[in-house]
Amino acid sequence: MNPFYNPVFLGKILKRYLSDVDRLSRISDDALRRYQDKQLRRLVYFADTVPLYHDKFKQVGIHPNDITCINDLHKLPFITKDDIKQYYPNGIVSPKIKKNSLIEVSTSGTTGKVLPIYVDLLDIVTGLFAYMRTLHEYDMNVWKNRITIIGDFAPHTAESGYITRGLQPRLNLMRMFKNIQWLNTNDDPKKVIAAINDFQPEFIGGYVGMLGHLALLKETGFGEKISPQYIAATGSVLDPFLKSFIEKTFHAKVFEVYGATESGLIGFQCKQGSYHLMSDLVYAEFLKDGRPVDSGEGGEMIITKFHGKGTPIIRYNAINDIVAPLKGYCSCGKASALIKKIYGRSDLALYLPDGTVLLPSSFSEIYSKILYKLKTNKVKNTKIIQYNLTTLEIQVVIDQALRTIGPSVEEIFQFIQKGFKEKTGTGVTVTVKEVDSVDTSQGPRILSMIDKTKYTITHYL
């Protein structure tokens, strides 16, 4: 039976809609903490019915009764990707939940490793309400405003699971929300910008890379009718120069939305520019060497997700993002924790001889500058290989249809080499070479062969 025909299920959705979407703007700090405590207790009791967590809890001698509030969270063990893979498929879901009612989704495989987990329909709806929260922040109405969402609709992804395999066959979103346009970030940017031009949305949400390509196309004369009020960027770190380029090109306000497949949405920027955590939906710890970091200091983010009856996510330490928390409050009045900076994936890092770690936020701007300085998108794909502390190889795939258009390949390679040399210093040899393709199935796009167990980190760049 389609659950959307079930009045009980529809009642739960209505309750979530009325309570979840604007909760952070209504709730007090004390009430939020009580809500987090309640959600954690419920989550831990449910997780104890899942073989993976039941075994983990038993190994450290923890019973659900021992966890009464957020302050007890540190008593629980960390959960890794290997843990989930070891117990997949049946051991990562509760036998009390019908498995055929769940939907399997996977991480994008940025690091070369795809991780499957399960979500339920109410979990999916909660995720959509969380995104709706960001729309409300910018006075966008999901029922009225024209909205374009450029998602990753590859077969295994979260977006595909949520929309293509989740809500669409049960709810017919396309007919219900004719004011929302769904596009695929894997399509050719010219195809995407043509579709947006026809639709003329007031709001665009999409991945950083695609938004950069669209901005370049817009600057060169494509998408004459595209004039959104707001653009939400997600998927990777957005450097300030690329953000400025997108804003100036589209004459729109750009803000960031932060999330992960395993946890759903984690945070978003408010109108004041502050980065808020979705503190009623997730709880984040920021640790360095196992201890909480100070405000403004980068630490490994550990995520606990409060909602869902699929695969529980509790003290999950495999988001692998280095994030700096920020103590204090925003003038917007939202009751939520704040983020100062997202450095990017620690498992996609480069390591320098002096102990400096280059995270994606530090070198993604090199590729961004190819778009807004060299004015070309002929770089089709890249891969970075760090053989040792002093040897770096940048592999580049060139779009052959654009090879003779705009700056030369040699000029682009010199630009990339100079950008990395500025980051690494004179002690590192940087080689840029053209390849026909990069094979991400054999490893991540950024591959460091440094033995991290023998490397001492002094700071993140």
C-alpha positions as CSV (number, residue, x, y, z in Angstrom):
1,M,0.0,0.0,0.0
2,N,1.2,3.5,-0.8
3,P,1.9,5.1,2.6
4,F,0.7,8.5,1.3
5,Y,-2.8,6.9,1.2
6,N,-2.5,6.1,4.9
7,P,-4.1,8.9,7.1
8,V,-1.8,8.0,10.0
9,F,1.3,8.6,7.8
10,L,-0.2,11.8,6.3
11,G,-0.9,13.0,9.9
12,K,2.8,12.4,10.8
13,I,3.9,14.4,7.7
14,L,1.5,17.3,8.6
15,K,2.8,17.3,12.2
16,R,6.4,17.4,10.9
17,Y,5.6,20.2,8.5
18,L,4.0,22.3,11.2
19,S,6.7,21.7,13.8
20,D,9.9,21.2,11.9
21,V,10.2,23.8,9.1
22,D,10.6,26.9,11.3
23,R,11.5,25.3,14.6
24,L,14.9,27.0,15.0
25,S,13.3,30.4,14.6
26,R,10.7,29.7,17.3
27,I,12.4,27.6,19.9
28,S,14.5,28.8,22.9
29,D,18.0,27.5,23.6
30,D,16.8,25.7,26.7
31,A,13.9,24.1,24.8
32,L,16.2,23.1,22.0
33,R,18.5,21.3,24.5
34,R,15.5,19.4,26.0
35,Y,14.3,18.5,22.5
36,Q,17.8,17.2,21.7
37,D,17.9,15.1,24.9
38,K,14.5,13.6,24.1
39,Q,15.5,12.8,20.5
40,L,18.7,11.2,21.6
41,R,17.0,8.9,24.1
42,R,14.5,7.8,21.4
43,L,17.3,7.3,18.9
44,V,19.4,5.2,21.2
45,Y,16.6,2.9,22.1
46,F,15.7,2.4,18.5
47,A,19.4,1.9,17.5
48,D,19.7,-0.9,20.1
49,T,17.3,-2.9,18.0
50,V,19.7,-2.7,15.1
51,P,22.4,-5.5,15.1
52,L,25.3,-3.1,14.4
53,Y,24.5,-0.8,17.3
54,H,23.3,-3.5,19.6
55,D,26.7,-5.2,19.3
56,K,28.6,-1.9,19.6
57,F,26.7,-0.9,22.7
58,K,27.3,-4.4,24.2
59,Q,31.1,-4.2,23.5
60,V,31.4,-1.0,25.6
61,G,28.9,-2.1,28.3
62,I,26.3,0.6,27.4
63,H,22.6,0.1,27.9
64,P,20.1,2.6,26.4
65,N,19.0,3.5,29.9
66,D,22.6,4.9,30.5
67,I,21.9,7.6,27.9
68,T,19.6,10.3,29.2
69,C,20.8,13.5,27.6
70,I,23.3,15.0,25.1
71,N,25.9,15.2,27.8
72,D,26.0,11.3,27.8
73,L,26.7,11.1,24.1
74,H,30.4,10.7,24.6
75,K,29.8,7.4,26.3
76,L,28.7,5.8,23.0
77,P,31.2,4.3,20.6
78,F,32.1,5.8,17.2
79,I,30.6,4.3,14.1
80,T,32.8,4.0,11.0
81,K,32.1,3.2,7.3
82,D,33.8,-0.1,7.8
83,D,31.3,-0.9,10.6
84,I,28.4,-0.2,8.3
85,K,29.9,-2.2,5.4
86,Q,30.6,-5.1,7.7
87,Y,27.0,-5.3,8.9
88,Y,25.4,-4.5,5.5
89,P,22.7,-5.2,4.5
90,N,20.5,-6.7,7.2
91,G,22.6,-5.7,10.2
92,I,22.2,-1.9,9.6
93,V,18.4,-1.9,9.9
94,S,16.1,-2.9,12.7
95,P,14.2,-6.2,12.3
96,K,11.2,-4.3,13.7
97,I,11.1,-2.3,10.4
98,K,10.0,-3.9,7.2
99,K,13.0,-3.7,5.0
100,N,11.0,-3.5,1.8
101,S,9.6,-0.2,3.1
102,L,13.1,1.3,3.2
103,I,15.0,2.8,0.3
104,E,18.7,2.2,-0.2
105,V,20.9,5.2,-1.0
106,S,24.6,5.6,-1.3
107,T,27.3,8.2,-0.8
108,S,28.7,9.8,-3.9
109,G,32.0,7.8,-3.7
110,T,34.1,11.0,-3.8
111,T,36.9,9.1,-2.1
112,G,36.4,6.1,-4.3
113,K,34.3,4.2,-1.7
114,V,30.6,4.1,-2.1
115,L,28.7,3.5,1.2
116,P,25.1,2.1,1.1
117,I,22.6,3.0,3.9
118,Y,18.8,2.8,4.2
119,V,16.3,5.6,4.7
120,D,12.5,5.5,5.2
121,L,9.9,7.8,3.6
122,L,9.3,9.9,6.6
123,D,13.1,10.4,6.8
124,I,13.0,11.6,3.2
125,V,10.1,14.0,3.9
126,T,12.0,15.4,7.0
127,G,15.0,16.1,4.7
128,L,12.9,18.0,2.3
129,F,11.3,20.0,5.1
130,A,14.9,20.8,6.2
131,Y,15.6,22.2,2.8
132,M,12.3,24.0,2.9
133,R,13.7,25.7,6.0
134,T,16.4,27.3,4.0
135,L,13.8,28.5,1.4
136,H,11.8,30.1,4.2
137,E,14.9,31.9,5.4
138,Y,15.1,33.7,2.1
139,D,11.3,34.3,1.8
140,M,10.8,31.6,-0.8
141,N,7.6,29.7,-0.8
142,V,7.7,26.1,-2.0
143,W,4.1,26.3,-3.1
144,K,4.3,29.5,-5.0
145,N,7.8,30.5,-6.1
146,R,9.5,29.0,-9.2
147,I,12.3,26.9,-7.9
148,T,15.0,25.0,-9.8
149,I,16.8,22.1,-8.0
150,I,19.9,20.7,-9.8
151,G,20.6,17.4,-8.0
152,D,22.8,14.5,-8.4
153,F,20.4,12.0,-9.9
154,A,22.8,9.2,-10.7
155,P,21.1,5.9,-9.9
156,H,22.6,5.2,-6.4
157,T,22.6,8.7,-4.9
158,A,20.6,10.2,-2.1
159,E,18.8,12.6,-4.5
160,S,17.8,9.7,-6.7
161,G,16.7,7.7,-3.7
162,Y,14.7,10.6,-2.2
163,I,13.1,11.8,-5.4
164,T,13.3,9.3,-8.3
165,R,12.8,6.1,-6.3
166,G,11.2,7.6,-3.2
167,L,8.6,10.3,-3.5
168,Q,8.0,10.6,-7.2
169,P,6.5,7.1,-7.7
170,R,4.3,7.4,-4.6
171,L,3.4,11.1,-4.7
172,N,4.0,12.3,-8.3
173,L,6.0,15.4,-7.2
174,M,6.2,16.7,-10.8
175,R,2.5,17.1,-11.0
176,M,2.0,18.3,-7.5
177,F,4.7,20.9,-7.6
178,K,4.6,22.3,-11.1
179,N,6.5,25.3,-9.9
180,I,9.6,23.1,-9.1
181,Q,12.0,22.1,-11.8
182,W,14.3,19.1,-11.2
183,L,17.5,18.9,-13.2
184,N,20.6,16.6,-13.2
185,T,24.0,18.0,-12.3
186,N,25.6,15.2,-14.4
187,D,24.1,16.7,-17.6
188,D,25.9,19.0,-20.0
189,P,25.9,22.6,-18.5
190,K,24.5,23.9,-21.8
191,K,21.6,21.6,-21.6
192,V,21.0,22.6,-18.0
193,I,21.2,26.4,-18.6
194,A,18.8,26.0,-21.6
195,A,16.2,24.3,-19.3
196,I,16.6,26.9,-16.6
197,N,16.3,29.7,-19.2
198,D,12.9,28.3,-20.3
199,F,11.7,27.9,-16.7
200,Q,12.9,31.3,-15.4
201,P,13.1,30.4,-11.7
202,E,13.3,32.8,-8.7
203,F,15.5,30.3,-6.8
204,I,18.2,27.9,-7.9
205,G,19.8,25.3,-5.8
206,G,22.7,23.3,-7.1
207,Y,26.2,21.9,-6.8
208,V,29.2,24.3,-6.7
209,G,30.8,23.0,-9.8
210,M,27.7,23.2,-12.0
211,L,26.9,26.7,-10.7
212,G,30.3,27.8,-11.7
213,H,29.9,26.4,-15.2
214,L,26.5,28.0,-15.5
215,A,27.9,31.4,-14.4
216,L,30.5,31.2,-17.1
217,L,27.9,30.3,-19.7
218,K,25.7,33.1,-18.5
219,E,28.6,35.6,-18.8
220,T,29.2,34.5,-22.4
221,G,25.6,35.1,-23.5
222,F,23.6,32.0,-22.5
223,G,20.6,32.0,-20.3
224,E,19.4,35.6,-21.1
225,K,16.1,35.1,-19.2
226,I,17.7,33.6,-16.0
227,S,17.3,36.1,-13.2
228,P,16.9,34.4,-9.8
229,Q,16.7,36.2,-6.5
230,Y,18.7,33.6,-4.6
231,I,21.1,30.7,-5.4
232,A,21.9,28.0,-2.9
233,A,25.3,26.2,-3.4
234,T,26.1,22.8,-2.0
235,G,28.3,19.7,-2.5
236,S,31.7,21.2,-1.9
237,V,33.4,24.2,-0.4
238,L,32.5,27.5,-2.2
239,D,35.5,29.9,-2.2
240,P,34.6,33.5,-1.8
241,F,35.9,34.6,-5.3
242,L,33.7,32.0,-7.1
243,K,30.8,33.0,-4.9
244,S,31.3,36.7,-5.9
245,F,31.6,35.7,-9.6
246,I,28.3,33.7,-9.5
247,E,26.6,36.6,-7.6
248,K,27.7,39.3,-10.1
249,T,26.9,37.2,-13.1
250,F,23.4,36.3,-12.0
251,H,22.7,39.4,-10.0
252,A,21.6,37.2,-7.2
253,K,22.4,36.5,-3.5
254,V,24.4,33.2,-3.1
255,F,24.3,31.3,0.2
256,E,25.6,27.9,1.2
257,V,23.8,24.7,2.3
258,Y,25.8,21.9,3.9
259,G,24.9,18.3,4.1
260,A,25.9,14.6,3.6
261,T,24.2,11.5,2.4
262,E,24.5,9.8,5.8
263,S,23.1,12.6,7.9
264,G,20.9,14.7,5.5
265,L,21.2,18.5,5.8
266,I,23.7,19.6,8.4
267,G,23.7,23.4,8.1
268,F,22.9,26.5,6.1
269,Q,23.7,30.2,6.0
270,C,21.1,32.7,7.2
271,K,20.5,36.1,5.8
272,Q,23.1,37.6,8.1
273,G,25.7,35.2,6.6
274,S,26.1,33.1,9.8
275,Y,26.4,29.3,9.3
276,H,23.8,27.6,11.4
277,L,23.7,23.9,12.3
278,M,20.4,22.1,11.9
279,S,20.7,21.5,15.6
280,D,17.2,19.9,16.0
281,L,17.9,17.4,13.2
282,V,21.6,16.6,13.8
283,Y,24.1,17.0,16.6
284,A,27.7,17.7,15.8
285,E,30.9,17.2,17.8
286,F,34.2,18.7,16.7
287,L,37.2,16.7,17.9
288,K,40.9,16.8,17.6
289,D,42.9,13.9,19.0
290,G,39.7,12.8,20.7
291,R,39.1,16.0,22.5
292,P,36.6,18.9,21.7
293,V,38.2,21.8,19.9
294,D,37.9,25.4,20.9
295,S,35.7,27.9,19.2
296,G,37.2,28.8,15.8
297,E,39.6,25.8,15.8
298,G,39.3,23.1,13.1
299,G,38.3,19.6,14.3
300,E,36.9,16.4,12.8
301,M,33.1,16.6,12.7
302,I,31.3,13.7,14.4
303,I,27.6,13.5,13.4
304,T,24.5,12.1,15.2
305,K,21.3,12.2,13.2
306,F,18.1,12.4,15.3
307,H,15.5,11.4,12.7
308,G,14.7,8.3,10.6
309,K,13.9,4.6,11.0
310,G,16.4,3.4,8.4
311,T,20.1,3.1,9.3
312,P,20.8,5.0,12.5
313,I,23.6,7.5,12.4
314,I,25.1,7.9,15.9
315,R,28.6,9.3,16.6
316,Y,29.5,8.7,12.9
317,N,33.1,9.7,12.4
318,A,33.3,9.1,8.6
319,I,31.9,12.4,7.2
320,N,35.6,13.2,7.3
321,D,35.1,17.0,7.2
322,I,37.3,19.3,9.2
323,V,35.0,22.0,10.5
324,A,35.6,24.9,13.0
325,P,32.7,25.5,15.4
326,L,31.8,29.0,16.6
327,K,30.6,29.8,20.1
328,G,28.1,32.6,20.4
329,Y,24.8,33.7,18.9
330,C,23.7,35.2,15.6
331,S,21.6,38.4,15.5
332,C,18.9,36.5,13.5
333,G,17.9,34.9,16.8
334,K,17.9,31.2,15.7
335,A,18.5,28.7,18.4
336,S,21.2,26.6,16.9
337,A,24.9,26.0,17.1
338,L,27.2,27.9,14.7
339,I,30.0,27.0,12.3
340,K,32.9,29.4,11.6
341,K,34.4,27.5,8.7
342,I,34.2,24.3,6.7
343,Y,37.7,23.3,5.6
344,G,36.6,20.2,3.6
345,R,37.4,16.5,3.6
346,S,40.3,15.3,5.7
347,D,40.5,12.1,3.5
348,L,40.9,14.4,0.4
349,A,43.9,16.3,1.9
350,L,47.4,17.0,0.8
351,Y,50.3,17.1,3.3
352,L,53.3,19.5,3.3
353,P,56.7,18.9,4.8
354,D,56.2,21.5,7.6
355,G,53.1,19.8,9.0
356,T,50.6,22.0,7.1
357,V,47.5,20.1,5.7
358,L,45.9,21.4,2.5
359,L,42.2,20.7,2.7
360,P,39.8,21.1,-0.3
361,S,38.9,24.6,0.7
362,S,42.5,25.7,0.1
363,F,43.0,24.3,-3.4
364,S,39.5,24.2,-4.8
365,E,39.9,27.9,-5.5
366,I,42.6,27.1,-8.0
367,Y,40.1,25.3,-10.2
368,S,37.5,28.0,-9.5
369,K,39.8,30.6,-10.9
370,I,40.0,28.8,-14.2
371,L,36.3,29.6,-14.6
372,Y,36.2,33.2,-13.4
373,K,39.8,34.4,-14.4
374,L,40.7,32.4,-17.5
375,K,37.0,32.2,-18.6
376,T,37.0,28.6,-19.7
377,N,35.4,25.3,-18.8
378,K,37.6,23.2,-21.0
379,V,39.0,21.4,-17.9
380,K,36.6,18.4,-17.9
381,N,38.1,16.4,-15.0
382,T,41.1,16.3,-12.7
383,K,42.9,14.0,-10.4
384,I,45.6,14.9,-7.8
385,I,48.2,12.3,-6.8
386,Q,50.7,13.0,-4.0
387,Y,53.5,10.5,-4.2
388,N,55.4,11.8,-1.2
389,L,55.8,15.1,0.8
390,T,57.7,16.7,-2.1
391,T,56.1,15.3,-5.2
392,L,52.7,16.3,-6.5
393,E,51.1,15.3,-9.9
394,I,48.0,17.0,-11.3
395,Q,46.2,14.9,-14.0
396,V,43.9,16.9,-16.2
397,V,41.3,15.8,-18.8
398,I,40.6,18.4,-21.5
399,D,37.3,18.7,-23.3
400,Q,38.3,18.1,-26.9
401,A,35.4,20.1,-28.3
402,L,36.8,23.2,-26.5
403,R,40.5,22.5,-27.0
404,T,41.1,25.3,-29.5
405,I,38.6,27.8,-27.9
406,G,39.8,30.3,-25.4
407,P,43.1,30.0,-23.5
408,S,45.5,27.3,-24.6
409,V,46.0,24.1,-22.8
410,E,49.6,25.1,-21.9
411,E,48.3,28.4,-20.4
412,I,45.8,26.5,-18.3
413,F,48.5,24.0,-17.1
414,Q,50.8,26.8,-16.1
415,F,47.9,28.5,-14.2
416,I,47.2,25.3,-12.3
417,Q,50.9,24.7,-11.6
418,K,51.4,28.2,-10.3
419,G,48.3,28.0,-8.1
420,F,49.5,24.8,-6.4
421,K,53.1,26.1,-6.1
422,E,51.7,29.1,-4.2
423,K,50.0,26.8,-1.8
424,T,52.8,24.2,-1.4
425,G,55.9,26.4,-1.5
426,T,59.2,25.9,-3.3
427,G,60.0,22.6,-1.6
428,V,57.3,20.7,-3.5
429,T,57.6,19.7,-7.1
430,V,54.3,20.1,-8.9
431,T,53.8,18.4,-12.3
432,V,50.7,19.0,-14.5
433,K,50.0,16.4,-17.2
434,E,47.1,15.8,-19.6
435,V,45.4,12.4,-19.5
436,D,42.6,10.9,-21.6
437,S,40.5,10.1,-18.5
438,V,40.7,9.7,-14.7
439,D,39.6,6.4,-13.1
440,T,37.9,7.2,-9.8
441,S,36.9,3.6,-9.4
442,Q,40.6,2.9,-8.5
443,G,40.7,5.6,-5.8
444,P,39.6,9.2,-5.0
445,R,40.2,12.2,-7.2
446,I,42.6,13.4,-4.5
447,L,45.0,10.6,-3.5
448,S,47.8,11.1,-1.0
449,M,50.2,8.2,-0.4
450,I,51.5,9.8,2.8
451,D,51.5,7.5,5.9
452,K,49.2,9.6,8.1
453,T,50.2,7.6,11.2
454,K,53.7,9.0,10.9
455,Y,52.7,12.6,10.1
456,T,52.3,15.3,12.7
457,I,49.7,18.0,11.8
458,T,50.6,21.5,12.8
459,H,47.7,23.3,11.2
460,Y,45.1,23.3,8.4
461,L,45.2,25.7,5.5
